[in-house]
Amino acid sequence: MAIYKIDSNLPTTTKIATVNDMIIEANGKVEQGKFNTYEIDQLYSDLGIPRRFARDIAIGNTVSDYTGWSHFYAESGYSIWKYTVSDYSYNLHNKLYVDNKVYDFKGQAGSESSTTFSLVYYYITAINLYTNVTSEAGNEGGTEFSVLETIDDYIYLASPSQFGGAKFEFETRGSNYTLKVEYFNGAWTELTDTIDHLNDATSNFESDGTITWSVPSDWTKNAVNGNSYYWIRISTDTAPVTVAKVYYLIPYSSVVSLLALSSSQILNEEWAWCSYGQNIYVTFRNSGTVNYEGDYFLTSSSTVNNKQNFFINNHTATMDYQISSFYGDSVATQSSVAVGNLVCIIDDYAFDNADADSFAHRAVGVLQSSGVVRYVSGLVQDVNTVGAGNIIAGDTVYLSTTAGKVTRTSPPYGSNKIQQKIGIAISDEESGNRVDIAMQIDLYPTILV
């Protein structure tokens, strides 16, 4: 059986029975997930392996820390609230849940504050006129300007670096547009949803929102009206019935633009979040009937009691996220270990060999600086080798029991010792018993029994 939407035309008794069946199945899956989590936690504990992710962490929902939430930005229908997570690190797979509902992760912002385009032109082909509307576009309190009044007009957006989208806010929303978005690769080339993941959340200028795309690999700078930048140009294939008027148009890179929600997203409660550094930014509804303030919605001017009710009593936010310390630990070092050496971490001490008598092989990497180890270090060149037979490109490489050397054979650690793979050889073993390695740290090493 699967969990699915129910046909509203079914008899009520059938719908209730179907819902009950799915609830039972969902509960079973939840319990399976709890046991899986318990087993994984136990494995981490038994092996002494450092955790990559923090799981099910409560965010700002106790009396002492709800004040960690601060109002960041208000839009029509929703606000963005900010919270600092001290050990947070960006990862594509990070998750935020509010009342156990997963929020849409928009990724890592390039800046907290809104940025502006270097140039924004509205070009009217009929009279060959470029109108510079950069100032109006970058000022949310600025003067609105009409766009794409005919199928021959263009909006040009410029930046010194490649960018992946733009946020639009309208004084007047348009109708009957069929938008076309192009970039320059020697010629103007249309971006598509199938190749470039073009996504128009403005619904052809009918709603505030974003237009985003994956940055093309062949995008080049070109000159528009004598100015050389990375340019995007937008036009319409159909003549508008209602001409759109824009009052705010900025790059899709800041927190504000990443979390731009359309009216339909607000209506459907498709809430979102993003991160910048160790801060997370979350959208919540900011309007409604006053009797429901502190439950259904929250504003920047809500009372302390309403804020406490919202973040403590009525809603619970939790996160699964990558821990910032995962890629580097400060550790004590054995006196013989030099910066740049291949090392193994044993009981919070860095050694230049895989001590055969220790079970706690917690990590391996290269000593970057005094007491700091980088676990995954990419290419490591000219590593000393040991053992029978030459290493050839493609061989799996392990830490050996000989100080500072690697081997092609799994070391004879004996019973209950960790077999620590560190990477793949990318060159044949050279004279002098040296080899280049692409580090591929095994975060789940094999226990030899």
C-alpha positions in Angstrom: 0.0 0.0 0.0 1.1 3.6 -0.6 0.2 6.9 0.9 -1.7 9.0 -1.6 -4.4 11.7 -2.1 -8.0 10.4 -1.8 -10.6 10.9 -4.5 -13.1 13.4 -3.1 -15.9 11.6 -5.0 -15.6 8.4 -3.0 -18.2 7.6 -0.3 -17.4 9.1 3.1 -17.0 5.7 4.7 -14.5 4.6 2.1 -12.5 7.8 2.5 -12.4 7.3 6.3 -11.3 3.7 6.0 -8.7 4.6 3.5 -7.3 7.4 5.7 -7.2 5.1 8.7 -5.3 2.5 6.7 -2.7 5.1 5.6 -2.4 6.4 9.2 -1.6 2.9 10.4 1.0 2.5 7.6 2.5 5.9 8.3 2.8 5.1 12.0 4.6 1.8 11.1 7.0 3.7 8.8 7.7 6.3 11.6 8.5 3.5 14.1 10.8 1.9 11.5 12.6 5.2 11.1 13.0 5.6 14.8 14.6 2.2 15.1 16.9 3.0 12.1 18.0 6.2 13.9 18.7 4.3 17.1 20.8 1.7 15.2 22.8 4.4 13.4 23.4 6.3 16.7 24.6 3.1 18.3 27.0 2.4 15.4 28.5 5.9 15.8 28.9 5.4 19.5 30.5 2.0 19.2 32.9 3.0 16.4 33.8 6.4 17.8 33.3 8.0 14.4 32.7 11.8 14.3 29.2 12.8 13.4 28.6 14.7 10.1 25.1 15.7 10.8 23.2 16.9 13.9 19.8 15.3 14.0 16.4 16.5 15.4 17.8 19.6 17.0 15.2 22.0 18.5 15.5 25.5 17.2 14.5 28.4 19.4 11.5 26.9 21.1 12.3 27.1 24.8 11.7 30.1 27.1 15.4 30.8 27.2 16.2 30.8 23.5 13.0 31.9 21.7 14.5 35.4 21.8 17.2 34.1 19.5 14.6 34.6 16.7 14.7 38.1 15.3 12.5 39.7 12.7 14.6 40.2 9.5 12.4 41.4 6.7 8.6 41.9 6.0 6.8 41.3 2.7 3.1 41.3 1.9 1.7 38.2 3.4 4.9 36.9 5.1 8.0 37.8 7.1 11.5 36.4 7.2 12.8 35.6 10.7 16.4 35.0 11.5 18.0 32.5 13.9 21.7 31.7 14.6 22.8 28.0 14.8 26.3 28.1 16.2 27.6 24.8 14.7 25.6 25.0 11.4 27.3 24.3 8.1 25.7 24.5 4.7 24.8 21.2 3.0 22.3 20.6 0.2 20.6 17.9 2.3 20.0 20.1 5.4 16.4 20.0 6.5 14.1 22.3 8.6 10.8 21.1 10.0 8.1 23.2 11.6 5.5 21.2 13.4 7.0 18.2 11.6 6.3 19.7 8.2 9.4 20.0 6.0 10.1 23.5 4.7 11.5 24.1 1.2 15.2 24.7 1.4 16.3 27.4 -1.0 20.0 26.9 -0.4 22.9 29.2 0.7 22.5 32.9 0.1 25.3 34.9 -1.4 24.6 37.9 0.9 22.2 38.8 3.7 21.3 42.2 2.4 19.7 42.7 -1.0 22.2 43.4 -3.8 21.4 45.2 -7.0 22.2 44.7 -10.7 25.1 46.7 -12.2 22.7 47.9 -14.9 19.1 47.4 -15.7 17.9 48.6 -19.2 14.4 48.7 -20.7 15.0 48.6 -24.5 12.3 49.8 -26.9 13.2 48.4 -30.3 10.8 50.6 -32.3 12.8 53.8 -31.4 16.1 52.0 -30.6 16.1 53.5 -27.1 17.8 52.1 -24.0 16.2 53.5 -20.8 18.4 53.1 -17.7 16.2 52.0 -14.8 18.9 50.7 -12.6 18.2 53.1 -9.7 14.4 52.4 -9.8 15.0 48.7 -10.0 17.3 48.5 -7.0 15.2 50.7 -4.7 12.2 49.0 -3.2 10.7 52.4 -2.5 11.5 53.7 -5.9 9.3 54.7 -8.9 7.7 51.9 -10.8 8.4 51.4 -14.5 6.6 49.7 -17.3 8.2 46.7 -19.0 7.7 44.7 -22.2 4.9 46.7 -23.7 5.3 45.0 -27.1 6.8 41.7 -28.4 9.9 43.7 -29.7 10.9 45.1 -26.3 13.6 43.7 -23.9 14.6 44.0 -20.3 18.4 43.7 -19.9 20.0 42.7 -16.6 23.8 43.0 -16.0 26.3 41.7 -13.5 30.1 41.5 -13.4 29.7 37.8 -12.4 27.4 35.1 -13.6 24.1 34.9 -11.7 21.2 32.4 -11.4 18.1 34.5 -11.3 16.2 37.7 -10.6 13.4 38.7 -8.1 10.5 40.8 -9.4 8.0 42.8 -7.4 5.2 44.5 -9.3 3.2 47.7 -8.8 0.9 46.4 -11.5 0.9 42.7 -12.4 0.8 41.8 -16.1 -1.4 39.5 -18.1 -1.0 37.6 -21.4 2.8 37.6 -21.3 4.8 34.6 -22.6 8.2 35.2 -21.3 11.5 34.3 -23.0 14.8 34.5 -21.1 18.1 34.5 -23.0 21.8 34.6 -22.2 24.8 35.3 -24.5 27.3 32.6 -25.6 28.4 34.2 -28.8 24.7 34.6 -29.8 21.6 35.2 -27.8 20.4 31.8 -26.6 17.1 30.9 -24.9 17.2 29.3 -21.5 14.8 26.3 -21.1 13.4 24.4 -18.3 14.6 21.0 -19.6 18.3 22.0 -20.1 18.8 25.1 -17.9 16.2 24.4 -15.2 14.4 27.6 -16.0 11.7 28.3 -13.4 9.3 31.2 -13.6 7.7 31.7 -10.2 6.1 35.0 -11.5 3.8 33.0 -13.8 4.6 35.3 -16.7 4.6 38.5 -14.6 1.2 37.7 -13.1 2.7 37.4 -9.5 5.6 38.7 -7.5 8.3 36.1 -7.4 11.5 34.9 -9.0 12.8 33.7 -12.3 15.7 31.3 -11.8 18.0 29.1 -13.9 21.1 27.0 -13.7 24.1 29.0 -14.8 25.1 27.9 -18.3 28.8 26.7 -18.7 29.2 28.7 -21.9 27.8 32.0 -20.7 30.2 34.8 -21.8 30.4 38.6 -21.3 29.2 40.8 -24.1 28.6 44.5 -24.6 25.1 46.0 -24.5 24.8 49.7 -25.1 28.6 49.9 -24.8 28.8 48.1 -21.4 30.5 44.7 -21.1 28.9 42.4 -18.4 27.2 39.1 -18.1 23.8 39.9 -19.5 20.4 38.3 -19.4 17.6 39.6 -21.6 13.9 39.0 -21.2 11.2 39.5 -23.8 7.7 38.2 -24.5 6.4 36.2 -27.4 2.8 37.4 -27.0 1.6 41.0 -26.7 0.4 41.8 -23.1 -3.2 42.7 -22.4 -2.1 44.4 -19.1 1.4 45.9 -19.1 3.4 45.0 -16.0 4.9 47.8 -13.9 7.9 46.8 -11.8 9.1 48.7 -8.7 11.8 46.3 -7.5 14.1 44.0 -9.5 17.2 42.5 -7.9 19.5 39.5 -8.3 18.5 36.1 -7.0 21.3 35.8 -4.5 20.4 37.5 -1.3 18.3 36.1 1.6 15.4 38.4 0.6 15.4 37.2 -3.1 15.9 33.5 -2.3 12.9 33.6 0.0 10.6 35.6 -2.3 7.2 33.9 -2.2 4.5 34.3 -4.7 0.8 34.9 -3.7 0.0 31.3 -4.6 2.8 30.0 -2.5 1.5 32.0 0.5 -2.0 30.8 -0.1 -0.9 27.2 -0.3 1.5 27.7 2.7 4.5 26.6 0.7 6.9 28.1 3.3 10.7 28.2 2.7 14.0 28.8 4.4 17.6 29.5 3.4 21.0 30.0 5.2 23.8 32.5 5.2 26.9 31.6 7.2 25.6 30.2 10.5 22.3 32.0 10.3 19.1 30.4 9.1 16.2 32.5 7.7 12.6 31.2 7.8 9.3 32.5 6.3 6.2 32.8 8.5 2.8 34.3 7.8 2.5 37.9 9.0 -1.1 38.7 8.6 -4.5 37.5 9.8 -7.3 38.0 12.3 -6.0 39.6 15.4 -7.4 36.8 17.6 -5.0 34.4 15.9 -1.8 36.4 16.3 0.8 34.3 18.0 -0.6 31.1 16.5 -1.6 31.5 12.9 0.7 34.5 12.2 3.3 36.7 13.7 4.6 40.2 12.9 7.7 42.3 13.9 5.5 44.3 16.3 3.9 41.3 18.0 4.0 41.4 21.8 6.4 39.3 23.8 3.6 37.1 24.8 2.5 36.5 21.2 6.1 35.7 20.2 6.4 33.2 23.1 3.2 31.7 22.1 4.2 31.4 18.5 7.8 30.0 19.0 7.3 28.0 22.2 3.7 27.0 22.8 2.1 26.7 19.4 5.0 25.7 17.0 8.1 23.6 17.2 11.0 24.0 14.8 13.7 21.3 14.5 16.6 20.8 12.1 18.8 18.1 10.6 22.1 19.8 9.5 25.7 19.3 8.8 28.0 20.2 11.7 30.5 23.0 11.0 33.3 21.1 12.8 33.0 18.0 10.6 35.7 19.0 8.1 38.3 19.9 10.6 39.1 19.2 14.3 41.6 20.8 16.5 43.7 18.0 18.0 46.9 17.5 20.0 49.8 16.3 17.8 52.5 13.8 18.3 55.8 15.7 18.3 57.0 13.9 15.2 54.1 15.1 13.1 54.9 17.9 10.7 52.4 20.2 8.9 51.5 18.6 5.5 51.9 15.0 6.7 49.4 12.3 6.2 48.0 11.6 9.6 45.5 9.4 11.5 43.5 10.7 14.5 43.6 8.4 17.5 41.9 9.4 20.7 42.2 13.1 19.8 45.9 12.9 19.0 47.4 13.1 15.5 49.8 10.4 14.5 51.7 9.9 11.3 50.9 6.2 11.1 47.9 3.9 11.7 48.9 2.7 15.1 48.2 -1.0 14.9 47.5 -1.3 18.6 44.6 1.2 18.7 41.0 0.6 17.9 40.0 4.3 17.7 41.0 5.2 14.2 38.6 8.2 14.1 39.7 10.0 11.0 42.5 10.5 8.5 43.7 13.4 6.5 46.5 16.0 6.2 47.7 18.1 9.0 46.9 21.6 7.7 48.4 23.6 10.6 49.4 23.1 14.1 46.8 20.9 15.7 44.2 21.2 12.8 43.4 18.2 10.5 41.5 18.5 7.3 39.7 15.2 6.8 39.0 15.3 3.1 41.9 17.0 1.4 41.5 16.2 -2.3 44.8 15.4 -4.1 47.7 14.3 -2.0 50.9 13.9 -4.0 54.1 11.9 -3.5 52.9 9.7 -0.6 55.4 7.0 0.5 54.3 3.4 -0.1 55.1 0.1 1.5 54.1 -3.5 0.9 54.4 -6.2 -1.8 53.7 -5.2 -5.4 53.6 -1.8 -7.0 50.5 0.4 -6.7 48.9 1.2 -10.0 46.4 3.9 -11.0 42.9 2.9 -9.8 44.1 0.8 -6.8 42.4 1.3 -3.5 44.9 2.7 -1.0 44.9 2.1 2.8 46.9 3.5 5.7 49.7 1.2 6.6 51.1 0.4 10.0 54.4 1.9 8.9 54.8 5.6 9.9 53.9 7.9 7.1 53.2 5.3 4.4 50.3 3.8 2.5 49.7 0.3 1.1 47.6 -1.4 -1.6 46.7 -4.2 0.7 44.4 -4.0 3.7 46.7 -3.8 6.8 46.8 -6.9 9.1 45.4 -5.0 12.1 44.2 -8.2 13.7 40.9 -8.8 15.4 38.5 -5.9 16.0 40.6 -3.3 14.3 39.5 -0.7 11.7 40.5 -1.1 8.1 40.9 2.6 7.0 40.7 3.2 3.3 42.0 6.7 2.4 41.6 6.9 -1.3 42.3 5.9 -4.9 45.7 5.9 -6.6 45.6 8.3 -9.6 49.1 7.4 -10.8 51.3 4.4 -11.0 53.8 4.0 -8.2 57.0 5.8 -9.1 60.6 5.0 -8.4 61.4 5.7 -4.8 58.1 4.1 -3.8 55.8 7.2 -4.1 52.3 7.6 -5.4 49.6 10.3 -5.9 46.3 9.7 -4.2 42.8 11.2 -4.6 41.6 11.3 -1.0 38.3 9.5 -0.5 38.0 9.1 3.2 35.9 6.1 4.3 33.6 7.6 6.9 32.3 4.2 7.6 35.4 2.0 7.9 35.2 -1.8 7.9 35.7 -3.6 11.3 37.9 -6.6 10.8 36.7 -9.4 13.1 
